[in-house]
Amino acid sequence: MWKLTMAAAMATACLLAVAPTAVAQRRANSANAKKPPPIRLPSSVRQKTPVSMDVAAVDSNNRSRVRGTAARIDSIVEQGLSQHGQSPNPMTSDAVFLRRIYLDVAGRIPTAEEAETFLQSKDENRREQLIDDLLGRPDYVFNMYNFWADILRLTERPQPNLIADPYLAYVKDAIRTNQPYDEWVYEMLTAEGKVWDNPAVGFQLRDDGQPLTYVDNTVRVFLGTQIGCAQCHDHPFDVWTQHEFYALAALTYGVKTRIDNRDPEYKNGNRANMLISQARDKYPNGRVPGELQRLARANTYRVKETPRQLRLPHDYAYSDAKPKQVVEPAVLYGEIPDAASSQSPRHQFAAWLTSADNEYFSKTIANRYWKRFLGVGLVEPVDDFNGDNVCVNEDLLDYLAKEIVRLGFDQKEFIRAILYSNTYQRRSTAYTLADGTAYYFPGPALRRMTAEQAWDSILTLAVYNTVPFQRPTADQMRGVLDLDMSSVSLSEAEAQAARFKETYFMGPYKRSLRQHAYKGNVLCRASELPVPLPPDHFLRQFGQGDRQVISAGQTSATVPQILTMFNGPITHVMLENGSLIYDNMSASKNPREAVELVFVSLLGRRPTQRDRVEAIREISTAERPGIGYGNLVWALLNTREFLFVQ
């Protein structure tokens, strides 16, 4: 699709990106010219280490069934195209498919070795085999975690005293085990306890102290419906009334997220306040250590459902009820499943929301995954199903929703069918929602990498081990964090706080990660890094959200992105002595072989004859071959072909 103008790309990239490095090299003492530069990359990323993770695999024996589903998807798409006078795009080349599938499933570009293995394969089922293989790798887990982290607003400290790390690890583990989607969501909506004892409570704790906001966010995430406006008045752009909003909220209003004086654990008063008060008397100037305060407060967060009535607001202005009137709990539409009718209101809410009969539940997840892999949703925005946002292919969305229900909400099998389809494997089309026209999917929409895909791809080029550490789990953290709030003494809390400070207290924890850093950037996949990251971090500059609102990630272009790609430390790491691509280029027998390696490494394809001529000319005219190779790498890194998912 892209025609690479090598000379133009090199001129820009060399001037703005490579020049500082080249100048520094020219100024090096000629007496040391033969000495290899020092290795400045941390040892933890220079050792090729397999990721320790047992990932649920797909069954290669049921490919015929998956092919049948994919064929039905294609048939419905092609009918829609025909109705609008359009035709499907041609199928992609193997090279384009290779890069696309790695970015979409593994969240990164393929290594040169992985690319060569696929490009040289003669297996007629090589595409299906690669899809199945990638779906069973840890890469899939890291990638899909990033997808859900943006939707669920995952951050380690949603509030200063709330420690959510176990919940984040729980989300990642649900992806690893391929937990059925309906079971996973139900578990998050009904979990009780402390987050290190039952990490699923983290979903409820994300909106701690905001019971009405919790309902709004939950319905938006899982039912694709924005009812927030109805919190204050009847929805001006949809059918929901204020009374319906409050009736739904009444189902979850009894959920408490804090231990209080009515709990047995606090029978002798607020233990956290007592511990902190005692500590103020002990420490100079009453300055209680931060880790002690954080730990004591963190142990007051516990999710529990209790009977509690919700009343309409004091300014309720509609004729169907009176201000401050108690609201009877009710769902927005349909019925609460019979099996849940005798359960608590919260369990009734969860059973209704996740029911196979709730078409918004199945349609929303189907639409989210369709957009994730095709670039555009069948309904846009994906979390705002209403009469004004028309579905571009109702038959397809109905089929996809029924299919995920038929699969028992097996997310991986559902994704697999989309990836097997010709629709996914066709050439992409340049399209944005801003065009104002409907997209009928002649192929995927051309799109820029997400921030996480760009970061993880650069790491794939630069280091041997992209996962030198993983985020801590509930099992790892429980022994460090848990306090018995019914009886803990100050000395016991202090001892536990000391362990907390040495391990998971955020400041020391971040400092411990510096052993994996290069020029201040921790070299690990995006899914494992603490968030939110500083605004000047590569991931934030390329559009990773701060996780304060649902799906805040962006892929729009900015000037800081260009400067970061040209001169940022994360791009310089590639040409450090000891980096993966540096070592591979150094081991090449001749310039032709090195050029082949660079193109396959960065773009997943072999160079054209014109590419090869321009590249070898650049290398041969450079002051030293190393500078020429560096120019080539930076030129390709700063092309659209690198940054876009074709």
Secondary structure per residue as TSV (DSSP state, phi and psi in degrees):
chain	resnum	aa	ss	phi	psi
A	1	M	-	360.0	-45.2
A	2	W	-	-88.1	138.0
A	3	K	-	-100.4	113.2
A	4	L	-	-80.2	117.8
A	5	T	-	-91.5	92.2
A	6	M	H	-62.3	-44.6
A	7	A	H	-62.9	-43.1
A	8	A	H	-66.9	-43.3
A	9	A	H	-62.5	-43.0
A	10	M	H	-67.3	-39.1
A	11	A	H	-60.4	-46.0
A	12	T	H	-67.7	-49.6
A	13	A	H	-65.4	-40.9
A	14	C	I	-66.4	-41.4
A	15	L	I	-64.7	-46.5
A	16	L	I	-93.6	-23.7
A	17	A	I	-110.8	-47.3
A	18	V	I	-87.4	-24.2
A	19	A	H	-51.0	-48.2
A	20	P	H	-58.1	-41.0
A	21	T	H	-68.3	-43.5
A	22	A	H	-62.5	-43.8
A	23	V	H	-60.9	-43.7
A	24	A	H	-61.9	-37.4
A	25	Q	H	-69.4	-39.3
A	26	R	H	-63.9	-30.9
A	27	R	T	-81.1	-7.3
A	28	A	S	-63.1	148.2
A	29	N	-	-62.2	124.3
A	30	S	G	-61.5	-25.5
A	31	A	G	-64.9	-24.5
A	32	N	G	-100.9	11.3
A	33	A	T	-60.7	-32.8
A	34	K	T	-84.7	-11.5
A	35	K	S	-78.9	130.3
A	36	P	-	-65.6	145.7
A	37	P	-	-63.7	155.1
A	38	P	-	-66.3	152.3
A	39	I	-	-87.9	116.6
A	40	R	-	-108.5	0.0
A	41	L	S	-80.1	141.9
A	42	P	-	-62.2	144.3
A	43	S	G	-61.6	-28.5
A	44	S	G	-64.1	-23.8
A	45	V	G	-102.2	-0.6
A	46	R	S	-98.3	-0.4
A	47	Q	S	-110.1	124.9
A	48	K	-	-72.5	104.0
A	49	T	-	-121.5	121.7
A	50	P	-	-65.4	144.2
A	51	V	-	-74.3	130.9
A	52	S	-	-84.0	98.8
A	53	M	-	-162.8	128.2
A	54	D	-	-95.7	104.7
A	55	V	-	-103.6	135.4
A	56	A	-	-60.2	128.2
A	57	A	-	-98.6	163.7
A	58	V	-	-93.8	160.4
A	59	D	-	-91.7	110.9
A	60	S	G	-69.7	-13.2
A	61	N	G	-78.3	-12.3
A	62	N	G	-108.0	28.8
A	63	R	H	-61.3	-34.2
A	64	S	H	-61.3	-38.0
A	65	R	H	-66.0	-43.4
A	66	V	H	-64.4	-39.9
A	67	R	H	-60.6	-38.6
A	68	G	H	-63.3	-42.4
A	69	T	H	-64.1	-44.1
A	70	A	H	-62.1	-40.0
A	71	A	H	-64.0	-37.7
A	72	R	H	-67.2	-39.4
A	73	I	H	-57.9	-48.3
A	74	D	H	-60.9	-41.1
A	75	S	H	-61.9	-44.0
A	76	I	H	-68.2	-41.2
A	77	V	H	-62.1	-45.3
A	78	E	H	-68.1	-32.9
A	79	Q	H	-62.5	-42.5
A	80	G	H	-64.1	-41.1
A	81	L	H	-62.0	-44.9
A	82	S	H	-61.5	-39.5
A	83	Q	H	-62.6	-23.6
A	84	H	T	-109.4	19.6
A	85	G	T	68.7	27.8
A	86	Q	-	-119.2	163.2
A	87	S	-	-125.3	153.4
A	88	P	-	-68.9	151.9
A	89	N	-	-69.7	159.3
A	90	P	-	-63.9	162.7
A	91	M	B	-70.8	152.3
A	92	T	-	-74.2	162.4
A	93	S	-	-73.2	164.2
A	94	D	H	-61.0	-37.1
A	95	A	H	-65.2	-43.0
A	96	V	H	-67.9	-43.4
A	97	F	H	-59.2	-44.5
A	98	L	H	-55.3	-50.8
A	99	R	H	-68.0	-40.0
A	100	R	H	-62.5	-46.3
A	101	I	H	-69.0	-35.1
A	102	Y	I	-65.7	-44.4
A	103	L	I	-66.1	-40.4
A	104	D	I	-76.7	-33.2
A	105	V	I	-103.5	-44.9
A	106	A	I	-90.9	-14.8
A	107	G	S	76.4	16.5
A	108	R	S	-156.4	167.1
A	109	I	-	-77.3	158.9
A	110	P	-	-73.9	153.5
A	111	T	-	-72.1	166.4
A	112	A	H	-59.5	-39.7
A	113	E	H	-65.1	-43.9
A	114	E	H	-64.6	-40.5
A	115	A	H	-64.3	-46.0
A	116	E	H	-63.2	-40.1
A	117	T	H	-58.4	-44.9
A	118	F	H	-72.7	-45.2
A	119	L	H	-65.4	-25.8
A	120	Q	T	-91.3	-7.6
A	121	S	-	-70.0	140.2
A	122	K	-	-106.2	3.4
A	123	D	-	-66.7	124.0
A	124	E	T	-66.8	-18.7
A	125	N	T	-104.0	24.8
A	126	R	H	-62.9	-32.4
A	127	R	H	-68.6	-46.6
A	128	E	H	-62.7	-39.8
A	129	Q	H	-62.9	-40.8
A	130	L	H	-67.5	-41.3
A	131	I	H	-58.1	-49.7
A	132	D	H	-61.0	-40.9
A	133	D	H	-64.5	-46.8
A	134	L	H	-66.1	-35.6
A	135	L	H	-65.0	-18.5
A	136	G	T	-103.4	10.1
A	137	R	S	-98.1	157.4
A	138	P	H	-57.4	-30.4
A	139	D	H	-53.7	-40.6
A	140	Y	H	-59.5	-41.6
A	141	V	H	-64.5	-47.6
A	142	F	H	-60.1	-42.4
A	143	N	H	-68.1	-47.6
A	144	M	H	-73.2	-24.8
A	145	Y	H	-60.7	-43.9
A	146	N	H	-59.5	-39.9
A	147	F	H	-60.0	-48.7
A	148	W	H	-76.4	-28.9
A	149	A	H	-61.8	-35.9
A	150	D	H	-70.2	-37.1
A	151	I	H	-73.9	-43.8
A	152	L	H	-88.9	0.4
A	153	R	T	59.4	52.3
A	154	L	-	-79.7	126.1
A	155	T	-	-151.2	146.7
A	156	E	S	-64.6	-31.5
A	157	R	-	-130.2	76.5
A	158	P	S	-61.6	-25.7
A	159	Q	B	-137.0	154.3
A	160	P	T	-53.0	-37.0
A	161	N	T	-99.3	2.4
A	162	L	B	-101.9	117.3
A	163	I	-	-98.2	107.5
A	164	A	-	-105.0	3.8
A	165	D	H	-50.2	-44.4
A	166	P	H	-60.7	-33.4
A	167	Y	H	-66.7	-41.5
A	168	L	H	-62.6	-42.5
A	169	A	H	-65.9	-33.0
A	170	Y	H	-64.7	-43.1
A	171	V	H	-60.4	-45.5
A	172	K	H	-60.3	-39.5
A	173	D	H	-71.7	-33.1
A	174	A	H	-63.1	-35.1
A	175	I	H	-70.9	-42.3
A	176	R	H	-58.9	-44.6
A	177	T	T	-85.0	-4.9
A	178	N	T	56.4	46.6
A	179	Q	-	-59.4	132.3
A	180	P	-	-51.2	136.2
A	181	Y	H	-58.2	-43.4
A	182	D	H	-65.9	-38.7
A	183	E	H	-67.0	-40.7
A	184	W	H	-61.7	-48.3
A	185	V	H	-65.7	-44.0
A	186	Y	H	-57.8	-42.0
A	187	E	H	-61.4	-42.5
A	188	M	H	-67.3	-34.3
A	189	L	H	-78.7	-16.1
A	190	T	H	-121.1	-2.4
A	191	A	-	-64.6	148.1
A	192	E	-	-133.3	154.7
A	193	G	B	116.4	-168.5
A	194	K	-	-85.8	155.3
A	195	V	T	-67.0	-28.5
A	196	W	T	-84.6	-12.7
A	197	D	T	-92.1	-36.3
A	198	N	S	-142.1	84.7
A	199	P	G	-57.9	-22.6
A	200	A	G	-62.1	-18.7
A	201	V	G	-65.5	-14.2
A	202	G	H	-58.0	-28.7
A	203	F	H	-63.8	-45.1
A	204	Q	H	-67.2	-40.2
A	205	L	H	-67.7	-21.0
A	206	R	T	-59.3	-29.5
A	207	D	T	-114.2	39.2
A	208	D	T	-52.7	131.8
A	209	G	T	78.2	5.5
A	210	Q	-	-131.9	71.4
A	211	P	H	-62.4	-32.6
A	212	L	H	-77.6	-38.9
A	213	T	H	-62.9	-36.5
A	214	Y	H	-57.6	-45.3
A	215	V	H	-64.3	-44.5
A	216	D	H	-57.9	-49.9
A	217	N	H	-66.1	-39.0
A	218	T	H	-64.3	-45.5
A	219	V	H	-66.3	-36.8
A	220	R	H	-67.4	-42.7
A	221	V	H	-68.9	-47.4
A	222	F	H	-101.2	-18.3
A	223	L	H	-117.7	1.4
A	224	G	-	60.1	32.5
A	225	T	-	-130.3	127.9
A	226	Q	-	-100.0	104.4
A	227	I	-	-110.1	6.4
A	228	G	G	-57.9	-35.8
A	229	C	G	-61.1	-28.5
A	230	A	G	-76.0	-2.2
A	231	Q	G	-67.6	-33.0
A	232	C	T	-105.3	-23.0
A	233	H	S	-168.4	167.3
A	234	D	S	-54.2	139.8
A	235	H	-	-62.4	125.7
A	236	P	S	-75.3	-18.7
A	237	F	S	-122.5	8.4
A	238	D	S	-146.3	-177.5
A	239	V	S	-88.0	-7.9
A	240	W	-	-77.3	136.6
A	241	T	-	-99.8	164.4
A	242	Q	H	-63.5	-37.3
A	243	H	H	-65.1	-39.9
A	244	E	H	-64.2	-38.2
A	245	F	H	-61.7	-47.8
A	246	Y	H	-68.0	-34.2
A	247	A	H	-64.5	-40.3
A	248	L	H	-68.0	-43.7
A	249	A	H	-63.3	-26.9
A	250	A	T	-63.1	-23.2
A	251	L	T	-69.7	-27.2
A	252	T	T	-115.9	4.3
A	253	Y	T	-68.5	-20.8
A	254	G	T	-80.7	1.5
A	255	V	E	-80.8	124.7
A	256	K	E	-102.0	146.9
A	257	T	E	-117.1	1.6
A	258	R	E	-131.8	148.9
A	259	I	-	-75.6	135.4
A	260	D	-	-132.0	-173.8
A	261	N	T	-65.2	-12.4
A	262	R	T	-87.8	-7.8
A	263	D	S	-84.6	146.2
A	264	P	G	-56.4	-32.7
A	265	E	G	-65.8	-19.2
A	266	Y	G	-114.1	30.2
A	267	K	T	-63.2	-24.6
A	268	N	T	-105.1	19.5
A	269	G	S	111.5	173.3
A	270	N	-	-70.3	101.4
A	271	R	H	-63.7	-37.0
A	272	A	H	-62.4	-46.5
A	273	N	H	-63.2	-38.4
A	274	M	H	-64.2	-43.6
A	275	L	H	-62.2	-44.4
A	276	I	H	-68.1	-37.8
A	277	S	H	-64.0	-43.2
A	278	Q	H	-62.4	-39.2
A	279	A	H	-66.5	-35.6
A	280	R	H	-61.8	-35.4
A	281	D	H	-72.1	-21.0
A	282	K	H	-92.1	-39.1
A	283	Y	S	-91.5	147.4
A	284	P	G	-54.9	134.6
A	285	N	G	57.9	19.6
A	286	G	G	66.9	21.0
A	287	R	-	-86.7	96.4
A	288	V	-	-75.7	130.6
A	289	P	-	-53.0	137.0
A	290	G	H	-57.4	-39.4
A	291	E	H	-65.9	-30.8
A	292	L	H	-71.4	-44.4
A	293	Q	H	-62.3	-46.2
A	294	R	H	-61.6	-43.1
A	295	L	H	-66.4	-44.0
A	296	A	H	-62.3	-45.9
A	297	R	H	-66.4	-39.3
A	298	A	H	-60.1	-31.1
A	299	N	T	-78.5	-0.9
A	300	T	T	-91.0	-8.4
A	301	Y	E	-86.8	116.1
A	302	R	E	-153.0	128.1
A	303	V	E	-88.3	131.9
A	304	K	E	-155.3	139.0
A	305	E	E	-94.8	132.1
A	306	T	-	-134.8	156.1
A	307	P	-	-63.3	129.4
A	308	R	-	-161.2	132.7
A	309	Q	-	-96.6	145.6
A	310	L	-	-107.6	135.7
A	311	R	B	-110.8	153.0
A	312	L	-	-65.7	155.7
A	313	P	-	-65.2	160.9
A	314	H	T	-65.7	-22.2
A	315	D	T	-106.1	23.4
A	316	Y	-	-58.8	129.8
A	317	A	-	-119.5	12.4
A	318	Y	-	-103.8	158.5
A	319	S	T	-81.0	-8.3
A	320	D	T	-83.4	-3.1
A	321	A	S	-166.5	171.1
A	322	K	-	-106.7	154.0
A	323	P	T	-55.0	141.4
A	324	K	T	65.7	12.1
A	325	Q	-	-73.5	141.6
A	326	V	B	-65.1	136.1
A	327	V	-	-98.7	133.0
A	328	E	-	-80.8	129.0
A	329	P	-	-61.0	139.9
A	330	A	-	-160.5	150.6
A	331	V	-	-84.3	165.1
A	332	L	S	-70.2	-35.0
A	333	Y	S	-159.3	165.4
A	334	G	S	67.9	-157.6
A	335	E	-	-132.7	153.6
A	336	I	-	-70.8	130.8
A	337	P	-	-54.0	141.7
A	338	D	G	-55.6	-37.7
A	339	A	G	-63.7	-20.5
A	340	A	G	-105.0	1.8
A	341	S	T	-62.8	-27.5
A	342	S	T	-98.0	3.9
A	343	Q	S	-87.8	177.3
A	344	S	-	-67.5	159.5
A	345	P	H	-54.8	-40.1
A	346	R	H	-63.3	-42.2
A	347	H	H	-68.3	-33.3
A	348	Q	H	-64.3	-43.0
A	349	F	H	-59.5	-47.4
A	350	A	H	-65.3	-40.3
A	351	A	H	-65.3	-41.2
A	352	W	H	-65.6	-47.4
A	353	L	H	-62.3	-41.6
A	354	T	T	-94.0	6.3
A	355	S	-	-64.2	143.9
A	356	A	T	-63.6	-19.9
A	357	D	T	-84.6	-9.1
A	358	N	-	-86.7	97.1
A	359	E	H	-65.7	-26.9
A	360	Y	H	-65.9	-34.3
A	361	F	H	-64.5	-49.5
A	362	S	H	-72.8	-36.8
A	363	K	H	-68.5	-35.6
A	364	T	H	-66.9	-45.8
A	365	I	H	-69.9	-36.2
A	366	A	H	-62.3	-42.6
A	367	N	H	-68.4	-38.3
A	368	R	H	-61.6	-45.7
A	369	Y	H	-71.6	-33.7
A	370	W	H	-60.2	-46.1
A	371	K	H	-65.4	-38.0
A	372	R	H	-58.2	-36.1
A	373	F	H	-106.1	-18.7
A	374	L	H	-106.9	-9.9
A	375	G	S	93.4	-21.2
A	376	V	S	-139.8	141.6
A	377	G	-	-80.5	156.4
A	378	L	S	-68.6	-31.0
A	379	V	S	-120.7	130.6
A	380	E	S	-127.1	136.0
A	381	P	S	-64.9	158.3
A	382	V	T	-69.0	-18.3
A	383	D	T	-111.4	28.9
A	384	D	-	-144.1	68.3
A	385	F	-	-73.6	112.5
A	386	N	S	-153.2	174.7
A	387	G	T	-62.0	-24.2
A	388	D	T	-84.2	-22.2
A	389	N	S	-99.1	89.4
A	390	V	-	-75.6	138.8
A	391	C	-	-74.1	131.4
A	392	V	S	-77.4	-16.4
A	393	N	-	-152.4	86.6
A	394	E	H	-59.3	-39.8
A	395	D	H	-61.5	-40.4
A	396	L	H	-68.4	-45.2
A	397	L	H	-63.8	-39.9
A	398	D	H	-61.3	-43.4
A	399	Y	H	-65.5	-45.2
A	400	L	H	-62.8	-41.0
A	401	A	H	-64.6	-42.7
A	402	K	H	-67.9	-33.2
A	403	E	H	-68.6	-40.9
A	404	I	H	-69.6	-31.4
A	405	V	H	-67.2	-44.9
A	406	R	H	-59.9	-33.1
A	407	L	T	-79.4	3.7
A	408	G	T	68.2	31.9
A	409	F	S	58.5	34.9
A	410	D	-	-77.4	102.7
A	411	Q	H	-63.9	-41.2
A	412	K	H	-67.5	-40.3
A	413	E	H	-67.3	-35.2
A	414	F	H	-65.4	-47.1
A	415	I	H	-60.7	-41.5
A	416	R	H	-56.9	-42.2
A	417	A	H	-64.0	-40.4
A	418	I	H	-62.0	-44.3
A	419	L	H	-68.6	-31.2
A	420	Y	H	-70.2	-21.6
A	421	S	S	-69.2	149.7
A	422	N	H	-62.9	-34.0
A	423	T	H	-55.7	-44.0
A	424	Y	H	-70.6	-34.1
A	425	Q	H	-91.2	7.5
A	426	R	B	-83.1	167.7
A	427	R	-	-62.2	148.7
A	428	S	-	-82.0	164.6
A	429	T	B	-125.6	136.4
A	430	A	-	-72.0	115.1
A	431	Y	-	-155.2	141.4
A	432	T	-	-133.9	154.5
A	433	L	G	-61.6	-25.5
A	434	A	G	-67.1	-13.6
A	435	D	G	-61.7	-26.3
A	436	G	-	79.8	5.2
A	437	T	S	-113.4	155.4
A	438	A	-	-73.3	147.8
A	439	Y	-	-112.1	124.9
A	440	Y	-	-106.8	9.4
A	441	F	-	68.5	59.7
A	442	P	S	-66.9	-15.1
A	443	G	S	180.0	-178.0
A	444	P	-	-64.0	155.5
A	445	A	B	-80.6	135.0
A	446	L	-	-62.3	133.8
A	447	R	E	-147.7	154.0
A	448	R	E	-77.6	152.2
A	449	M	-	-55.7	149.3
A	450	T	-	-70.8	167.7
A	451	A	H	-58.1	-42.2
A	452	E	H	-68.3	-37.6
A	453	Q	H	-65.3	-40.9
A	454	A	H	-65.1	-46.6
A	455	W	H	-60.8	-50.0
A	456	D	H	-66.5	-29.2
A	457	S	H	-71.0	-41.6
A	458	I	H	-65.0	-39.7
A	459	L	H	-61.0	-38.1
A	460	T	H	-61.1	-34.6
A	461	L	H	-74.9	-30.9
A	462	A	H	-95.8	-37.9
A	463	V	-	-125.8	155.8
A	464	Y	S	-77.8	-36.1
A	465	N	-	-119.8	104.3
A	466	T	S	-86.4	-3.1
A	467	V	-	-132.3	70.7
A	468	P	S	-71.4	-13.9
A	469	F	-	-154.5	161.6
A	470	Q	-	-125.8	158.3
A	471	R	-	-63.2	146.1
A	472	P	-	-67.4	149.5
A	473	T	-	-101.6	171.1
A	474	A	H	-61.7	-40.4
A	475	D	H	-61.8	-37.9
A	476	Q	H	-71.0	-33.5
A	477	M	H	-90.9	-23.6
A	478	R	H	-56.1	-47.8
A	479	G	H	-66.6	-19.4
A	480	V	H	-89.9	-29.7
A	481	L	H	-102.1	-30.6
A	482	D	-	-75.3	133.2
A	483	L	-	-125.6	141.5
A	484	D	-	-83.0	99.8
A	485	M	T	-72.6	-3.8
A	486	S	T	-85.1	-18.5
A	487	S	T	-146.2	-4.1
A	488	V	-	-60.2	137.3
A	489	S	-	-95.7	167.6
A	490	L	H	-62.4	-42.5
A	491	S	H	-64.0	-37.7
A	492	E	H	-67.3	-41.5
A	493	A	H	-65.2	-38.6
A	494	E	H	-64.2	-41.7
A	495	A	H	-63.7	-41.4
A	496	Q	H	-68.3	-38.1
A	497	A	H	-63.7	-34.8
A	498	A	H	-63.5	-41.3
A	499	R	H	-66.5	-39.1
A	500	F	H	-60.3	-45.1
A	501	K	H	-62.5	-34.6
A	502	E	H	-78.0	-13.3
A	503	T	H	-124.2	-70.9
A	504	Y	T	-115.0	3.6
A	505	F	S	-62.7	129.3
A	506	M	H	-57.6	-41.4
A	507	G	H	-61.1	-57.0
A	508	P	H	-61.0	-35.4
A	509	Y	H	-62.8	-45.9
A	510	K	H	-62.8	-38.8
A	511	R	H	-65.5	-33.4
A	512	S	H	-66.2	-23.2
A	513	L	G	-79.1	-11.0
A	514	R	G	-65.5	-17.0
A	515	Q	G	-65.0	-16.6
A	516	H	G	-105.9	18.4
A	517	A	E	-104.0	153.9
A	518	Y	E	-129.6	118.7
A	519	K	T	50.5	42.8
A	520	G	T	85.7	-6.6
A	521	N	E	-102.4	117.7
A	522	V	E	-70.8	122.1
A	523	L	-	-89.5	84.4
A	524	C	S	-151.6	156.1
A	525	R	-	-58.6	150.0
A	526	A	G	-57.7	-34.1
A	527	S	G	-63.5	-22.4
A	528	E	G	-98.6	-8.9
A	529	L	S	-80.4	141.1
A	530	P	-	-62.3	141.5
A	531	V	S	-129.9	153.8
A	532	P	S	-77.0	147.2
A	533	L	-	-83.0	163.5
A	534	P	-	-60.3	150.9
A	535	P	T	-58.4	-25.4
A	536	D	T	-90.8	3.2
A	537	H	S	-71.5	148.8
A	538	F	H	-48.8	-46.8
A	539	L	H	-62.7	-40.9
A	540	R	H	-69.6	-40.5
A	541	Q	H	-63.3	-31.3
A	542	F	T	-92.4	10.0
A	543	G	T	112.5	3.4
A	544	Q	-	-65.5	131.1
A	545	G	-	-74.9	170.0
A	546	D	-	-87.4	4.7
A	547	R	S	66.1	27.4
A	548	Q	S	-92.0	-26.8
A	549	V	S	-128.3	162.1
A	550	I	T	-67.0	132.3
A	551	S	T	51.0	58.2
A	552	A	-	-88.9	-5.2
A	553	G	-	-63.6	145.5
A	554	Q	-	-130.0	153.8
A	555	T	-	-125.2	17.6
A	556	S	-	-74.8	151.3
A	557	A	-	-82.9	145.1
A	558	T	-	-139.9	161.3
A	559	V	H	-63.2	-43.4
A	560	P	H	-57.1	-31.0
A	561	Q	H	-62.7	-43.2
A	562	I	H	-62.8	-45.9
A	563	L	H	-64.7	-36.7
A	564	T	H	-65.5	-42.5
A	565	M	H	-65.9	-34.8
A	566	F	H	-74.4	-46.0
A	567	N	H	-131.1	5.0
A	568	G	-	-69.8	153.1
A	569	P	H	-62.9	-30.3
A	570	I	H	-71.3	-26.2
A	571	T	H	-82.4	-31.9
A	572	H	H	-65.1	-26.0
A	573	V	G	-61.5	-24.9
A	574	M	G	-63.7	-33.2
A	575	L	G	-102.7	18.2
A	576	E	S	-75.0	142.6
A	577	N	T	-57.2	128.5
A	578	G	T	100.9	-8.5
A	579	S	S	-74.9	161.2
A	580	L	H	-60.9	-50.3
A	581	I	H	-71.6	-32.5
A	582	Y	H	-62.2	-47.6
A	583	D	H	-64.2	-39.6
A	584	N	H	-67.1	-40.3
A	585	M	H	-66.3	-39.6
A	586	S	H	-63.0	-30.6
A	587	A	T	-84.6	-5.7
A	588	S	-	-67.7	144.9
A	589	K	S	-78.1	-27.7
A	590	N	S	-158.8	167.8
A	591	P	H	-57.1	-37.6
A	592	R	H	-61.2	-44.6
A	593	E	H	-65.5	-38.4
A	594	A	H	-66.3	-41.2
A	595	V	H	-62.4	-44.0
A	596	E	H	-56.9	-45.3
A	597	L	H	-61.0	-46.1
A	598	V	H	-63.0	-44.0
A	599	F	H	-64.9	-44.5
A	600	V	H	-66.0	-37.4
A	601	S	H	-67.1	-44.3
A	602	L	H	-89.6	-38.6
A	603	L	H	-112.2	-6.0
A	604	G	S	70.6	18.3
A	605	R	S	-144.0	163.1
A	606	R	-	-83.3	151.9
A	607	P	-	-70.2	148.6
A	608	T	-	-75.2	172.1
A	609	Q	H	-61.2	-40.8
A	610	R	H	-65.5	-43.4
A	611	D	H	-55.0	-46.0
A	612	R	H	-65.1	-42.8
A	613	V	H	-62.5	-47.6
A	614	E	H	-63.8	-41.6
A	615	A	H	-66.6	-45.6
A	616	I	H	-66.9	-33.9
A	617	R	H	-62.3	-42.8
A	618	E	H	-62.4	-43.1
A	619	I	H	-66.3	-42.5
A	620	S	H	-73.0	-25.0
A	621	T	H	-95.2	-7.1
A	622	A	S	-71.9	156.6
A	623	E	S	-56.2	-39.4
A	624	R	S	-139.9	151.2
A	625	P	H	-55.0	-36.5
A	626	G	H	-58.8	-38.9
A	627	I	H	-67.7	-40.7
A	628	G	H	-62.5	-41.7
A	629	Y	H	-63.1	-40.5
A	630	G	H	-62.0	-41.5
A	631	N	H	-61.4	-40.7
A	632	L	H	-63.6	-45.5
A	633	V	H	-60.6	-47.0
A	634	W	H	-67.5	-34.5
A	635	A	H	-62.0	-46.2
A	636	L	H	-70.2	-36.5
A	637	L	H	-60.8	-29.9
A	638	N	T	-100.3	20.0
A	639	T	S	-94.1	158.2
A	640	R	H	-64.4	-30.6
A	641	E	H	-60.3	-32.3
A	642	F	H	-75.1	-44.8
A	643	L	H	-83.1	-11.6
A	644	F	E	-105.9	147.9
A	645	V	E	-91.0	105.4
A	646	Q	-	-76.8	360.0
